[in-house]
Amino acid sequence: MDPANDAPASPPGTLLLETRGAVRLLTLNRPGKLNAMDTAMIEGLVHALQAAEADDAVGAIVIAGAGRGFSAGADTSEFRDIAPAERHRVERRSALTASLQELLPGLGRPVLAATHGHVLGGGCALALACDMVVAAESSRFGYPEVKRGILASSVTPNLARQVGTKAAFELLLTGRSIGPVRALELGLVNRIVPDGTQVEAAVALAAELAALPAPALRATKRLFYRTLDVDLARAMQLAHEAHGALRAAGPARSA
């Protein structure tokens, strides 16, 4: 079962959609809750990403947040007073969150996060799952789940792969947040920009990527993620196969 099809519809305005040339801009829009992600917002994001993937006019995607921060993480108030008989709703959101984490690297278009302010918990996991991150100077990245007595379940698998085991363990077990300079050192972000310019900077970078030959762009992203967790021999085999497939698709598309 697709968890996105088993969740409530996203309320109007929870997620703002804008098209800027070949770039689809998706803005998390619950500023009064620091863009805390409830089931409806996650579902809306999944559907918006799928729609962008299906639109040939879209070459790249940017995810941003409205208000004072990118996202403070999961909306813990959604299930605060939930009855035991409704516990399946918690599992549904968990499955939906996992599907979002898996969806992002699988998209054929590059996805960039434009962050500022709070980038915490599930919000940090969302940014980390994007292909690139453009961070405003005010960005604060962290995983405070342990301080709240909960498990950063959707974060752990991807974090260690990207920043290494020692840094990931420290972030997860201390719950402390870090600024963009340290995040850049760890490889969590790609570039730092002044506050208020992060969306324009991310859209400009996304437009630059969207202008590249689409078959080569998609093949490169697909090969990148397919070779992350395999040994060198298998990675070279996958690279050879991808090279051949791209050459067969048209002239002058691979080096």
N, C-alpha and C positions, 0 to 999 in steps of 0.2 A: 504494500500500500504506500502511495506517495503521501508523506505526512503533510505536504502543502495542500493537498486536496481534502484533508480531514481537519482543517483549522478554520476558524471564523474569518470572514472577509475583512480586509483591511479597511478601517474607517477612513472616510475622505480626509485628506490632508495629513494623514500619518506619515506618508512618504510622498515627497514632491518629485515630479518627473519633469525634466527639461531637456530639450535637444539643442545642442550647440554645434551646428555643422555635423560632423561625423561622430561627435561625442555625446553620449547619453549621460546626463547628470542626475543622480539619484540622491536626494537630500532627506536624511532622517529628520522628522519634523514633530517631535514631542518636546519642545524646548522647556516647557514647564517642569518636565521630569528629567531634564538633562539627557533627553533622547534614550531613556531606559527602554530596552526592547521587550515588548510584550509579544504574545503569540501573533496578534494581528499584524504588528509591524514586521516581524520576521517573515510571516507568510507573504506580506506585500512585497518585501524585498526579494524573496525567492521568485515570485511571479514576475516582478519587474526585470530581474536579471534574465529570466528565461525569455521574456518578450524582446529584450535587447539582443539576445543571442539569435533570435529568429528574424531580426530585422536586418536586411542586407545593407541598409543605409548607415547602420551603426558600426563604427570601426573600433571604438574603445569606450570604456565606461568609467565614470568617476563617482565615488560614494563620499558624501560629505554629511555634516551635521548642522542643524540650525541652532541658533541661540548661543549659549555660553560654552558649549563643548561638543565634541564628536558624539560620544555616547558613554554614559556612566555604567553601562553593562546591562545585565538582565533586569527586568522589572520584578523585583522580589515581592512587591505588594500584590501582584496579580493573583497569587495563590496563598496569600496570608491567612485567610479564613476559610480555606477550601475544606469541604466535607470529605471524609474518607471515601465515599462512593464516587467522588469526582477526581480521585487521584490520577485517573487516566489522562486528564488534561495536562498534568505535569509531564507525564511521559510523552505526550503528543508534542509539547513544546521542545522537549529535549531532543526528540527525533527530528523535529523541524530545524533546530539549531545545527544538528549534525549534518543534515542534508545541505544546509547553507554552506558549511565549512567545506564540504566535498564538492559543491557546485562551482565555487569560485575558481579554483585551479583548473577545472574541467572545461570552462568556457573557452571558446575560440578567440574571443576578444581579450585584450589586456584590460585588467581592472585596477584602478588606482584609488587609494584612499587619500582624502584631503582632511587632515586632522587638526584640531585645536582644542584647548582646554582639556577636560576629562576624556581620556581614552582608556577606560578601565574595564576589567573583567571581560564580559562578553563583547564589549565595545572594542577592547584591545584585541581580542581574538578575531573579530571581524576585520579590523585593519590589517592584522598579521596575515590573514587568509588572502588578502588582496595581493596582486602581483608586485605592486610598488606602493610606497607611502610617501606623500609630501606632507611634512609636519610643520605647522606653525610653531613659533617660538614658545607659545604658551602651552603646548601639548604636554600632558603628563600621562605616561604609560604605566600600567601596573595591573596586578592581579590580586585584589584585596580579599578574595573569597575566603582564604583561610582565617582571616580576622573575623569573619562573620560566621564561622563554624560550618562553612559549606565547601564543596569540592569544585575546583576549577576543571571540571571534566572535559568540557569542549575545548579547553585551551591546551592542556598538557601534551597531547599527541603532536601538535604542530610546533609548539614553542621550542622544544629541545632540538628538533630538526633544523630550526632556523638560527638559533643563537648558541647552541652547544649545551651540553648537560650541566656544567657547573653554573653558568649564568642563568639557565632556565630554572634550576633547582633553587637558587637564591631568590629569584623573582617570585616563584610560587610559594616558597616556604616562609619568606619574611612578609610578603604582602605589601612591600614598600613600592612606591611609584618612582619613576625616573623621568628626567627631562629629555628633551630631544637630542641633546649632545651625546648623552650616554646611550640613548637609543640608536643613534647613528653609529656609534662605536661598536655596538653589539650587532648591527645589521638589521635592526628592526625597522629603520626608515632609510629612505634613499637620499632625501635632501631636506634642509631646513629653510624656511622662508619667513619673512616678517608676518606678524599677525594681521589678519584681514586680507592677505594675498594668497592664502593656501588654495582656495578653490580655483582662482584664475591660473595659478601656477600649475595645478594638477590638470586642469582642462587644456592648457597649452601643451603640456607634455603628452597628454592623451591624444591630442590632435596630431602631434608629431608622429606618434606611433601609428595612429589610424591612417596616416598618409602613406605608410609603407605598403608594399604589395601584400594583400591580404593572405594569399595562400602560404607565402613564406612566413608571415607573422604567426599564423595559426599553427603551422608545422613546427616552428621554433618553440612556441609555448608548450605545445603538446609534448615534444621531445624533452624539453627541460624537466617537466614534472614526471615524465615516465622514467627518466634515468636517475632520479634522486635517490631511490632506495633499492637499487640493484647493484650487483658487482660490476667491475669495470668491463669484463668480457661481455656481459649481457648489455651493458650500456652502449658499448661500441657496436654491437649487433643492431640494437634499436636505432642508433644513429645512421648506420649504413642503410637500413630499411627505409628510414624516413627520407634520407637523401635520394634514394632511388625513386620513391613515390613522388617526391616533389619534382624531380627531373621529368618523370613520365607525365606529369600534369601540364607541363609547358616549358618552353625554352627560357634559358637565362634566369631561372628562379632559385638556383642553389649554387654554392661555391664549391 
